[in-house]
Amino acid sequence: MGEAQAFSRPTVAQRADGGWDMWFSYRDDTGTKYRIGRATSRDGREWALRLEDAGIGVSDEGWDSEMVEYPFVFDHRGERYMLYCGNGYGETGFGIAVLAEH
């Protein structure tokens, strides 16, 4: 048990400063539905968990108000994007988010 378990669907991307970011799905041991978490690394070998710093969370209402999971992060034309699933493991939809800074 712990603050994060049941990890799945990691995506790793390099930052402009040469460090690395990883986004992934996880849930905790309290019964909370899946969320998207983040870990960071300077060298790609040692990682620091940053669950509250993923840049995305559940919405107040709508198709992604209960859970967000299965992130896929990619760069396109100078922007960093994330595709992700919403409630019911994507049953109610999937979305795309743009990272404000990277």
Biopython code that builds the backbone (N, CA, C, O; Angstrom):
import numpy as np
from Bio.PDB.StructureBuilder import StructureBuilder

atoms = [
    (1, "MET", "N", (0.830, -1.174, 0.000)),
    (1, "MET", "CA", (0.000, 0.000, 0.000)),
    (1, "MET", "C", (0.883, 1.249, 0.000)),
    (1, "MET", "O", (2.059, 1.196, 0.361)),
    (2, "GLY", "N", (0.298, 2.361, -0.408)),
    (2, "GLY", "CA", (1.065, 3.588, -0.418)),
    (2, "GLY", "C", (0.287, 4.705, -1.061)),
    (2, "GLY", "O", (-0.893, 4.554, -1.379)),
    (3, "GLU", "N", (0.953, 5.836, -1.255)),
    (3, "GLU", "CA", (0.267, 6.982, -1.826)),
    (3, "GLU", "C", (-0.006, 6.820, -3.307)),
    (3, "GLU", "O", (-0.877, 7.499, -3.851)),
    (4, "ALA", "N", (0.725, 5.930, -3.974)),
    (4, "ALA", "CA", (0.490, 5.684, -5.395)),
    (4, "ALA", "C", (0.760, 4.215, -5.692)),
    (4, "ALA", "O", (1.791, 3.667, -5.300)),
    (5, "GLN", "N", (-0.175, 3.592, -6.387)),
    (5, "GLN", "CA", (-0.033, 2.191, -6.771)),
    (5, "GLN", "C", (-0.761, 1.965, -8.084)),
    (5, "GLN", "O", (-1.414, 2.870, -8.603)),
    (6, "ALA", "N", (-0.652, 0.771, -8.613)),
    (6, "ALA", "CA", (-1.329, 0.393, -9.870)),
    (6, "ALA", "C", (-0.935, 1.322, -11.013)),
    (6, "ALA", "O", (-1.792, 1.819, -11.745)),
    (7, "PHE", "N", (0.365, 1.550, -11.159)),
    (7, "PHE", "CA", (0.868, 2.405, -12.239)),
    (7, "PHE", "C", (0.592, 1.777, -13.598)),
    (7, "PHE", "O", (0.645, 0.556, -13.744)),
    (8, "SER", "N", (0.296, 2.611, -14.593)),
    (8, "SER", "CA", (0.123, 2.110, -15.960)),
    (8, "SER", "C", (0.340, 3.226, -16.965)),
    (8, "SER", "O", (0.285, 4.408, -16.623)),
    (9, "ARG", "N", (0.581, 2.849, -18.175)),
    (9, "ARG", "CA", (0.677, 3.708, -19.349)),
    (9, "ARG", "C", (1.655, 4.884, -19.181)),
    (9, "ARG", "O", (1.255, 6.037, -19.344)),
    (10, "PRO", "N", (2.936, 4.608, -18.857)),
    (10, "PRO", "CA", (3.881, 5.723, -18.746)),
    (10, "PRO", "C", (4.279, 6.297, -20.107)),
    (10, "PRO", "O", (4.392, 5.568, -21.092)),
    (11, "THR", "N", (4.487, 7.594, -20.143)),
    (11, "THR", "CA", (5.035, 8.293, -21.305)),
    (11, "THR", "C", (6.184, 9.157, -20.804)),
    (11, "THR", "O", (6.025, 9.905, -19.839)),
    (12, "VAL", "N", (7.331, 9.058, -21.450)),
    (12, "VAL", "CA", (8.517, 9.821, -21.059)),
    (12, "VAL", "C", (8.861, 10.810, -22.163)),
    (12, "VAL", "O", (8.828, 10.468, -23.345)),
    (13, "ALA", "N", (9.192, 12.043, -21.773)),
    (13, "ALA", "CA", (9.572, 13.074, -22.741)),
    (13, "ALA", "C", (10.693, 13.915, -22.140)),
    (13, "ALA", "O", (10.720, 14.173, -20.936)),
    (14, "GLN", "N", (11.612, 14.336, -22.996)),
    (14, "GLN", "CA", (12.719, 15.173, -22.537)),
    (14, "GLN", "C", (12.303, 16.632, -22.488)),
    (14, "GLN", "O", (11.577, 17.114, -23.358)),
    (15, "ARG", "N", (12.775, 17.336, -21.450)),
    (15, "ARG", "CA", (12.531, 18.762, -21.317)),
    (15, "ARG", "C", (13.610, 19.551, -22.052)),
    (15, "ARG", "O", (14.654, 19.001, -22.404)),
    (16, "ALA", "N", (13.366, 20.810, -22.279)),
    (16, "ALA", "CA", (14.322, 21.697, -22.945)),
    (16, "ALA", "C", (15.623, 21.819, -22.156)),
    (16, "ALA", "O", (16.680, 22.045, -22.744)),
    (17, "ASP", "N", (15.557, 21.670, -20.816)),
    (17, "ASP", "CA", (16.759, 21.784, -19.990)),
    (17, "ASP", "C", (17.574, 20.490, -19.935)),
    (17, "ASP", "O", (18.572, 20.420, -19.217)),
    (18, "GLY", "N", (17.158, 19.466, -20.686)),
    (18, "GLY", "CA", (17.868, 18.196, -20.724)),
    (18, "GLY", "C", (17.356, 17.168, -19.739)),
    (18, "GLY", "O", (17.734, 15.999, -19.815)),
    (19, "GLY", "N", (16.498, 17.581, -18.812)),
    (19, "GLY", "CA", (15.894, 16.647, -17.862)),
    (19, "GLY", "C", (14.758, 15.875, -18.513)),
    (19, "GLY", "O", (14.467, 16.046, -19.697)),
    (20, "TRP", "N", (14.128, 15.030, -17.725)),
    (20, "TRP", "CA", (13.073, 14.149, -18.235)),
    (20, "TRP", "C", (11.816, 14.265, -17.391)),
    (20, "TRP", "O", (11.888, 14.491, -16.183)),
    (21, "ASP", "N", (10.669, 14.109, -18.027)),
    (21, "ASP", "CA", (9.374, 14.028, -17.359)),
    (21, "ASP", "C", (8.714, 12.719, -17.743)),
    (21, "ASP", "O", (8.852, 12.255, -18.874)),
    (22, "MET", "N", (8.000, 12.127, -16.806)),
    (22, "MET", "CA", (7.204, 10.926, -17.066)),
    (22, "MET", "C", (5.807, 11.162, -16.519)),
    (22, "MET", "O", (5.648, 11.590, -15.376)),
    (23, "TRP", "N", (4.801, 10.888, -17.325)),
    (23, "TRP", "CA", (3.403, 10.937, -16.893)),
    (23, "TRP", "C", (2.863, 9.518, -16.930)),
    (23, "TRP", "O", (3.275, 8.722, -17.774)),
    (24, "PHE", "N", (1.951, 9.192, -16.030)),
    (24, "PHE", "CA", (1.445, 7.825, -15.909)),
    (24, "PHE", "C", (0.103, 7.851, -15.183)),
    (24, "PHE", "O", (-0.242, 8.837, -14.533)),
    (25, "SER", "N", (-0.638, 6.770, -15.300)),
    (25, "SER", "CA", (-1.868, 6.600, -14.524)),
    (25, "SER", "C", (-1.510, 5.945, -13.199)),
    (25, "SER", "O", (-0.585, 5.135, -13.131)),
    (26, "TYR", "N", (-2.239, 6.293, -12.153)),
    (26, "TYR", "CA", (-2.071, 5.649, -10.853)),
    (26, "TYR", "C", (-3.357, 5.817, -10.052)),
    (26, "TYR", "O", (-4.207, 6.646, -10.376)),
    (27, "ARG", "N", (-3.473, 5.035, -9.031)),
    (27, "ARG", "CA", (-4.520, 5.238, -8.034)),
    (27, "ARG", "C", (-3.873, 5.049, -6.676)),
    (27, "ARG", "O", (-2.785, 4.483, -6.570)),
    (28, "ASP", "N", (-4.545, 5.523, -5.642)),
    (28, "ASP", "CA", (-3.976, 5.349, -4.304)),
    (28, "ASP", "C", (-4.713, 4.235, -3.574)),
    (28, "ASP", "O", (-5.595, 3.594, -4.146)),
    (29, "ASP", "N", (-4.366, 4.006, -2.339)),
    (29, "ASP", "CA", (-4.972, 2.899, -1.597)),
    (29, "ASP", "C", (-6.245, 3.295, -0.850)),
    (29, "ASP", "O", (-6.717, 2.543, 0.002)),
    (30, "THR", "N", (-6.813, 4.484, -1.163)),
    (30, "THR", "CA", (-8.040, 4.927, -0.490)),
    (30, "THR", "C", (-9.292, 4.662, -1.319)),
    (30, "THR", "O", (-10.400, 4.966, -0.877)),
    (31, "GLY", "N", (-9.130, 4.100, -2.514)),
    (31, "GLY", "CA", (-10.272, 3.854, -3.377)),
    (31, "GLY", "C", (-10.527, 4.950, -4.386)),
    (31, "GLY", "O", (-11.479, 4.865, -5.162)),
    (32, "THR", "N", (-9.688, 5.991, -4.392)),
    (32, "THR", "CA", (-9.814, 7.051, -5.382)),
    (32, "THR", "C", (-9.616, 6.460, -6.775)),
    (32, "THR", "O", (-8.768, 5.588, -6.967)),
    (33, "LYS", "N", (-10.382, 6.923, -7.727)),
    (33, "LYS", "CA", (-10.234, 6.443, -9.098)),
    (33, "LYS", "C", (-8.950, 6.984, -9.700)),
    (33, "LYS", "O", (-8.301, 7.859, -9.125)),
    (34, "TYR", "N", (-8.592, 6.462, -10.850)),
    (34, "TYR", "CA", (-7.305, 6.797, -11.468)),
    (34, "TYR", "C", (-7.113, 8.295, -11.691)),
    (34, "TYR", "O", (-8.051, 9.031, -11.996)),
    (35, "ARG", "N", (-5.879, 8.706, -11.527)),
    (35, "ARG", "CA", (-5.416, 10.055, -11.789)),
    (35, "ARG", "C", (-4.161, 9.960, -12.650)),
    (35, "ARG", "O", (-3.598, 8.881, -12.831)),
    (36, "ILE", "N", (-3.733, 11.098, -13.176)),
    (36, "ILE", "CA", (-2.482, 11.156, -13.916)),
    (36, "ILE", "C", (-1.434, 11.763, -12.998)),
    (36, "ILE", "O", (-1.629, 12.842, -12.439)),
    (37, "GLY", "N", (-0.336, 11.067, -12.851)),
    (37, "GLY", "CA", (0.765, 11.528, -12.020)),
    (37, "GLY", "C", (1.971, 11.860, -12.876)),
    (37, "GLY", "O", (1.972, 11.652, -14.089)),
    (38, "ARG", "N", (2.990, 12.378, -12.223)),
    (38, "ARG", "CA", (4.206, 12.776, -12.924)),
    (38, "ARG", "C", (5.417, 12.442, -12.072)),
    (38, "ARG", "O", (5.357, 12.472, -10.843)),
    (39, "ALA", "N", (6.509, 12.126, -12.737)),
    (39, "ALA", "CA", (7.805, 11.966, -12.085)),
    (39, "ALA", "C", (8.819, 12.739, -12.924)),
    (39, "ALA", "O", (8.639, 12.899, -14.131)),
    (40, "THR", "N", (9.885, 13.218, -12.283)),
    (40, "THR", "CA", (10.907, 13.970, -12.998)),
    (40, "THR", "C", (12.278, 13.361, -12.729)),
    (40, "THR", "O", (12.501, 12.707, -11.710)),
    (41, "SER", "N", (13.185, 13.591, -13.668)),
    (41, "SER", "CA", (14.549, 13.087, -13.532)),
    (41, "SER", "C", (15.514, 14.021, -14.238)),
    (41, "SER", "O", (15.189, 14.596, -15.277)),
    (42, "ARG", "N", (16.693, 14.170, -13.673)),
    (42, "ARG", "CA", (17.740, 14.942, -14.347)),
    (42, "ARG", "C", (18.516, 14.076, -15.325)),
    (42, "ARG", "O", (18.989, 14.565, -16.351)),
    (43, "ASP", "N", (18.652, 12.779, -15.010)),
    (43, "ASP", "CA", (19.509, 11.907, -15.813)),
    (43, "ASP", "C", (18.790, 10.725, -16.456)),
    (43, "ASP", "O", (19.416, 9.971, -17.201)),
    (44, "GLY", "N", (17.508, 10.539, -16.198)),
    (44, "GLY", "CA", (16.768, 9.410, -16.756)),
    (44, "GLY", "C", (16.955, 8.117, -15.978)),
    (44, "GLY", "O", (16.408, 7.084, -16.362)),
    (45, "ARG", "N", (17.718, 8.157, -14.892)),
    (45, "ARG", "CA", (17.953, 6.954, -14.079)),
    (45, "ARG", "C", (17.297, 7.050, -12.700)),
    (45, "ARG", "O", (16.673, 6.100, -12.227)),
    (46, "GLU", "N", (17.451, 8.211, -12.068)),
    (46, "GLU", "CA", (16.850, 8.416, -10.753)),
    (46, "GLU", "C", (15.662, 9.356, -10.907)),
    (46, "GLU", "O", (15.779, 10.434, -11.488)),
    (47, "TRP", "N", (14.510, 8.931, -10.376)),
    (47, "TRP", "CA", (13.265, 9.657, -10.580)),
    (47, "TRP", "C", (12.697, 10.145, -9.254)),
    (47, "TRP", "O", (12.820, 9.470, -8.232)),
    (48, "ALA", "N", (12.077, 11.316, -9.276)),
    (48, "ALA", "CA", (11.374, 11.874, -8.117)),
    (48, "ALA", "C", (9.884, 11.918, -8.433)),
    (48, "ALA", "O", (9.475, 12.482, -9.448)),
    (49, "LEU", "N", (9.085, 11.328, -7.570)),
    (49, "LEU", "CA", (7.639, 11.296, -7.757)),
    (49, "LEU", "C", (7.055, 12.669, -7.466)),
    (49, "LEU", "O", (7.350, 13.266, -6.430)),
    (50, "ARG", "N", (6.222, 13.176, -8.385)),
    (50, "ARG", "CA", (5.583, 14.489, -8.237)),
    (50, "ARG", "C", (4.094, 14.351, -8.588)),
    (50, "ARG", "O", (3.623, 14.904, -9.582)),
    (51, "LEU", "N", (3.377, 13.613, -7.761)),
    (51, "LEU", "CA", (1.980, 13.281, -8.065)),
    (51, "LEU", "C", (1.097, 14.507, -8.214)),
    (51, "LEU", "O", (0.207, 14.521, -9.064)),
    (52, "GLU", "N", (1.320, 15.518, -7.421)),
    (52, "GLU", "CA", (0.465, 16.714, -7.451)),
    (52, "GLU", "C", (0.897, 17.712, -8.519)),
    (52, "GLU", "O", (0.289, 18.774, -8.649)),
    (53, "ASP", "N", (1.926, 17.391, -9.277)),
    (53, "ASP", "CA", (2.488, 18.314, -10.258)),
    (53, "ASP", "C", (2.379, 17.765, -11.689)),
    (53, "ASP", "O", (3.267, 17.984, -12.512)),
    (54, "ALA", "N", (1.290, 17.055, -11.974)),
    (54, "ALA", "CA", (1.121, 16.461, -13.296)),
    (54, "ALA", "C", (0.633, 17.467, -14.331)),
    (54, "ALA", "O", (0.795, 17.248, -15.531)),
    (55, "GLY", "N", (0.039, 18.566, -13.877)),
    (55, "GLY", "CA", (-0.474, 19.567, -14.801)),
    (55, "GLY", "C", (-1.876, 19.294, -15.280)),
    (55, "GLY", "O", (-2.405, 20.032, -16.111)),
    (56, "ILE", "N", (-2.497, 18.227, -14.760)),
    (56, "ILE", "CA", (-3.865, 17.890, -15.172)),
    (56, "ILE", "C", (-4.548, 17.131, -14.032)),
    (56, "ILE", "O", (-3.915, 16.361, -13.311)),
    (57, "GLY", "N", (-5.845, 17.367, -13.889)),
    (57, "GLY", "CA", (-6.625, 16.662, -12.879)),
    (57, "GLY", "C", (-8.043, 16.478, -13.370)),
    (57, "GLY", "O", (-8.349, 16.782, -14.523)),
    (58, "VAL", "N", (-8.901, 15.989, -12.514)),
    (58, "VAL", "CA", (-10.300, 15.804, -12.899)),
    (58, "VAL", "C", (-10.996, 17.163, -12.991)),
    (58, "VAL", "O", (-10.611, 18.120, -12.319)),
    (59, "SER", "N", (-12.015, 17.228, -13.827)),
    (59, "SER", "CA", (-12.824, 18.439, -13.971)),
    (59, "SER", "C", (-13.892, 18.496, -12.882)),
    (59, "SER", "O", (-14.171, 17.490, -12.229)),
    (60, "ASP", "N", (-14.475, 19.647, -12.690)),
    (60, "ASP", "CA", (-15.551, 19.796, -11.713)),
    (60, "ASP", "C", (-16.807, 19.030, -12.117)),
    (60, "ASP", "O", (-17.559, 18.563, -11.262)),
    (61, "GLU", "N", (-17.028, 18.905, -13.425)),
    (61, "GLU", "CA", (-18.188, 18.155, -13.942)),
    (61, "GLU", "C", (-17.873, 17.674, -15.345)),
    (61, "GLU", "O", (-16.937, 18.162, -15.979)),
    (62, "GLY", "N", (-18.651, 16.720, -15.831)),
    (62, "GLY", "CA", (-18.506, 16.273, -17.211)),
    (62, "GLY", "C", (-17.794, 14.940, -17.379)),
    (62, "GLY", "O", (-17.655, 14.167, -16.432)),
    (63, "TRP", "N", (-17.354, 14.692, -18.586)),
    (63, "TRP", "CA", (-16.831, 13.391, -19.009)),
    (63, "TRP", "C", (-15.523, 12.992, -18.334)),
    (63, "TRP", "O", (-15.153, 11.818, -18.384)),
    (64, "ASP", "N", (-14.809, 13.925, -17.706)),
    (64, "ASP", "CA", (-13.567, 13.587, -17.008)),
    (64, "ASP", "C", (-13.586, 14.092, -15.562)),
    (64, "ASP", "O", (-12.561, 14.517, -15.029)),
    (65, "SER", "N", (-14.763, 14.039, -14.938)),
    (65, "SER", "CA", (-14.921, 14.552, -13.575)),
    (65, "SER", "C", (-14.658, 13.494, -12.507)),
    (65, "SER", "O", (-14.509, 13.839, -11.335)),
    (66, "GLU", "N", (-14.597, 12.219, -12.879)),
    (66, "GLU", "CA", (-14.362, 11.151, -11.911)),
    (66, "GLU", "C", (-12.949, 10.593, -12.000)),
    (66, "GLU", "O", (-12.342, 10.257, -10.984)),
    (67, "MET", "N", (-12.436, 10.499, -13.204)),
    (67, "MET", "CA", (-11.102, 9.944, -13.375)),
    (67, "MET", "C", (-10.464, 10.459, -14.650)),
    (67, "MET", "O", (-11.147, 10.779, -15.622)),
    (68, "VAL", "N", (-9.133, 10.533, -14.629)),
    (68, "VAL", "CA", (-8.315, 10.814, -15.810)),
    (68, "VAL", "C", (-7.197, 9.785, -15.796)),
    (68, "VAL", "O", (-6.579, 9.549, -14.758)),
    (69, "GLU", "N", (-6.933, 9.168, -16.954)),
    (69, "GLU", "CA", (-5.937, 8.111, -16.991)),
    (69, "GLU", "C", (-5.431, 7.881, -18.408)),
    (69, "GLU", "O", (-5.926, 8.462, -19.373)),
    (70, "TYR", "N", (-4.431, 7.018, -18.499)),
    (70, "TYR", "CA", (-3.808, 6.580, -19.757)),
    (70, "TYR", "C", (-3.261, 7.743, -20.592)),
    (70, "TYR", "O", (-3.646, 7.909, -21.749)),
    (71, "PRO", "N", (-2.370, 8.543, -20.014)),
    (71, "PRO", "CA", (-1.827, 9.671, -20.773)),
    (71, "PRO", "C", (-0.887, 9.224, -21.888)),
    (71, "PRO", "O", (-0.147, 8.251, -21.743)),
    (72, "PHE", "N", (-0.928, 9.942, -22.983)),
    (72, "PHE", "CA", (0.053, 9.791, -24.052)),
    (72, "PHE", "C", (0.534, 11.195, -24.399)),
    (72, "PHE", "O", (-0.241, 12.011, -24.899)),
    (73, "VAL", "N", (1.797, 11.480, -24.140)),
    (73, "VAL", "CA", (2.361, 12.811, -24.324)),
    (73, "VAL", "C", (3.211, 12.829, -25.585)),
    (73, "VAL", "O", (4.001, 11.918, -25.831)),
    (74, "PHE", "N", (3.034, 13.884, -26.384)),
    (74, "PHE", "CA", (3.815, 14.009, -27.618)),
    (74, "PHE", "C", (3.999, 15.486, -27.943)),
    (74, "PHE", "O", (3.240, 16.342, -27.488)),
    (75, "ASP", "N", (5.021, 15.761, -28.739)),
    (75, "ASP", "CA", (5.307, 17.119, -29.198)),
    (75, "ASP", "C", (4.899, 17.258, -30.661)),
    (75, "ASP", "O", (5.069, 16.337, -31.459)),
    (76, "HIS", "N", (4.353, 18.435, -30.997)),
    (76, "HIS", "CA", (3.971, 18.716, -32.381)),
    (76, "HIS", "C", (4.083, 20.222, -32.609)),
    (76, "HIS", "O", (3.459, 21.016, -31.905)),
    (77, "ARG", "N", (4.873, 20.595, -33.587)),
    (77, "ARG", "CA", (5.047, 22.000, -33.964)),
    (77, "ARG", "C", (5.337, 22.921, -32.778)),
    (77, "ARG", "O", (4.751, 23.996, -32.644)),
    (78, "GLY", "N", (6.252, 22.471, -31.929)),
    (78, "GLY", "CA", (6.692, 23.300, -30.818)),
    (78, "GLY", "C", (5.808, 23.288, -29.584)),
    (78, "GLY", "O", (6.099, 23.987, -28.614)),
    (79, "GLU", "N", (4.744, 22.515, -29.598)),
    (79, "GLU", "CA", (3.841, 22.408, -28.452)),
    (79, "GLU", "C", (3.889, 20.984, -27.912)),
    (79, "GLU", "O", (4.133, 20.041, -28.664)),
    (80, "ARG", "N", (3.659, 20.827, -26.623)),
    (80, "ARG", "CA", (3.569, 19.503, -26.004)),
    (80, "ARG", "C", (2.103, 19.233, -25.680)),
    (80, "ARG", "O", (1.440, 20.050, -25.043)),
    (81, "TYR", "N", (1.607, 18.089, -26.120)),
    (81, "TYR", "CA", (0.209, 17.696, -25.959)),
    (81, "TYR", "C", (0.093, 16.419, -25.139)),
    (81, "TYR", "O", (1.033, 15.629, -25.059)),
    (82, "MET", "N", (-1.075, 16.229, -24.531)),
    (82, "MET", "CA", (-1.378, 14.986, -23.843)),
    (82, "MET", "C", (-2.763, 14.509, -24.271)),
    (82, "MET", "O", (-3.748, 15.234, -24.128)),
    (83, "LEU", "N", (-2.832, 13.302, -24.790)),
    (83, "LEU", "CA", (-4.100, 12.615, -24.993)),
    (83, "LEU", "C", (-4.377, 11.821, -23.726)),
    (83, "LEU", "O", (-3.454, 11.246, -23.150)),
    (84, "TYR", "N", (-5.628, 11.777, -23.279)),
    (84, "TYR", "CA", (-5.952, 11.040, -22.067)),
    (84, "TYR", "C", (-7.406, 10.601, -22.090)),
    (84, "TYR", "O", (-8.219, 11.162, -22.825)),
    (85, "CYS", "N", (-7.730, 9.601, -21.288)),
    (85, "CYS", "CA", (-9.090, 9.084, -21.187)),
    (85, "CYS", "C", (-9.778, 9.658, -19.960)),
    (85, "CYS", "O", (-9.130, 10.049, -18.989)),
    (86, "GLY", "N", (-11.107, 9.702, -20.021)),
    (86, "GLY", "CA", (-11.908, 10.215, -18.916)),
    (86, "GLY", "C", (-12.630, 9.111, -18.169)),
    (86, "GLY", "O", (-12.166, 7.972, -18.124)),
    (87, "ASN", "N", (-13.769, 9.455, -17.583)),
    (87, "ASN", "CA", (-14.552, 8.539, -16.748)),
    (87, "ASN", "C", (-14.736, 7.182, -17.406)),
    (87, "ASN", "O", (-14.851, 7.081, -18.628)),
    (88, "GLY", "N", (-14.762, 6.143, -16.588)),
    (88, "GLY", "CA", (-15.007, 4.797, -17.088)),
    (88, "GLY", "C", (-13.914, 4.297, -18.018)),
    (88, "GLY", "O", (-14.201, 3.564, -18.964)),
    (89, "TYR", "N", (-12.672, 4.676, -17.769)),
    (89, "TYR", "CA", (-11.523, 4.261, -18.589)),
    (89, "TYR", "C", (-11.684, 4.711, -20.040)),
    (89, "TYR", "O", (-11.253, 4.024, -20.966)),
    (90, "GLY", "N", (-12.303, 5.859, -20.223)),
    (90, "GLY", "CA", (-12.491, 6.405, -21.561)),
    (90, "GLY", "C", (-13.855, 6.112, -22.155)),
    (90, "GLY", "O", (-14.141, 6.528, -23.278)),
    (91, "GLU", "N", (-14.694, 5.410, -21.427)),
    (91, "GLU", "CA", (-16.038, 5.082, -21.920)),
    (91, "GLU", "C", (-16.827, 6.345, -22.265)),
    (91, "GLU", "O", (-17.612, 6.356, -23.213)),
    (92, "THR", "N", (-16.610, 7.414, -21.483)),
    (92, "THR", "CA", (-17.355, 8.650, -21.702)),
    (92, "THR", "C", (-16.603, 9.666, -22.523)),
    (92, "THR", "O", (-17.089, 10.776, -22.737)),
    (93, "GLY", "N", (-15.405, 9.298, -22.991)),
    (93, "GLY", "CA", (-14.675, 10.187, -23.887)),
    (93, "GLY", "C", (-13.187, 10.236, -23.605)),
    (93, "GLY", "O", (-12.700, 9.723, -22.597)),
    (94, "PHE", "N", (-12.483, 10.869, -24.528)),
    (94, "PHE", "CA", (-11.063, 11.121, -24.336)),
    (94, "PHE", "C", (-10.796, 12.553, -24.744)),
    (94, "PHE", "O", (-11.573, 13.155, -25.485)),
    (95, "GLY", "N", (-9.704, 13.091, -24.261)),
    (95, "GLY", "CA", (-9.422, 14.503, -24.513)),
    (95, "GLY", "C", (-7.997, 14.739, -24.910)),
    (95, "GLY", "O", (-7.159, 13.837, -24.914)),
    (96, "ILE", "N", (-7.749, 15.991, -25.245)),
    (96, "ILE", "CA", (-6.389, 16.435, -25.540)),
    (96, "ILE", "C", (-6.150, 17.701, -24.741)),
    (96, "ILE", "O", (-7.001, 18.588, -24.681)),
    (97, "ALA", "N", (-4.977, 17.769, -24.126)),
    (97, "ALA", "CA", (-4.589, 18.940, -23.338)),
    (97, "ALA", "C", (-3.281, 19.470, -23.892)),
    (97, "ALA", "O", (-2.470, 18.712, -24.426)),
    (98, "VAL", "N", (-3.080, 20.772, -23.765)),
    (98, "VAL", "CA", (-1.835, 21.405, -24.213)),
    (98, "VAL", "C", (-1.075, 21.835, -22.976)),
    (98, "VAL", "O", (-1.620, 22.521, -22.111)),
    (99, "LEU", "N", (0.186, 21.433, -22.892)),
    (99, "LEU", "CA", (1.033, 21.863, -21.786)),
    (99, "LEU", "C", (1.372, 23.318, -21.956)),
    (99, "LEU", "O", (1.860, 23.728, -23.010)),
    (100, "ALA", "N", (1.120, 24.108, -20.929)),
    (100, "ALA", "CA", (1.327, 25.557, -21.021)),
    (100, "ALA", "C", (2.804, 25.918, -21.197)),
    (100, "ALA", "O", (3.123, 26.840, -21.948)),
    (101, "GLU", "N", (3.699, 25.214, -20.524)),
    (101, "GLU", "CA", (5.142, 25.466, -20.637)),
    (101, "GLU", "C", (5.861, 24.127, -20.657)),
    (101, "GLU", "O", (5.440, 23.167, -20.011)),
    (102, "HIS", "N", (6.956, 24.081, -21.413)),
    (102, "HIS", "CA", (7.840, 22.903, -21.340)),
    (102, "HIS", "C", (9.228, 23.223, -21.796)),
    (102, "HIS", "O", (10.094, 22.348, -21.798)),
]
sb = StructureBuilder()
sb.init_structure("model")
sb.init_model(0)
sb.init_chain("A")
sb.init_seg("    ")
for serial, (resi, resn, name, xyz) in enumerate(atoms, 1):
    if name == "N":
        sb.init_residue(resn, " ", resi, " ")
    sb.init_atom(name, np.array(xyz, "f"), 0.0, 1.0, " ", f" {name:<3s}", serial, name[0])
structure = sb.get_structure()
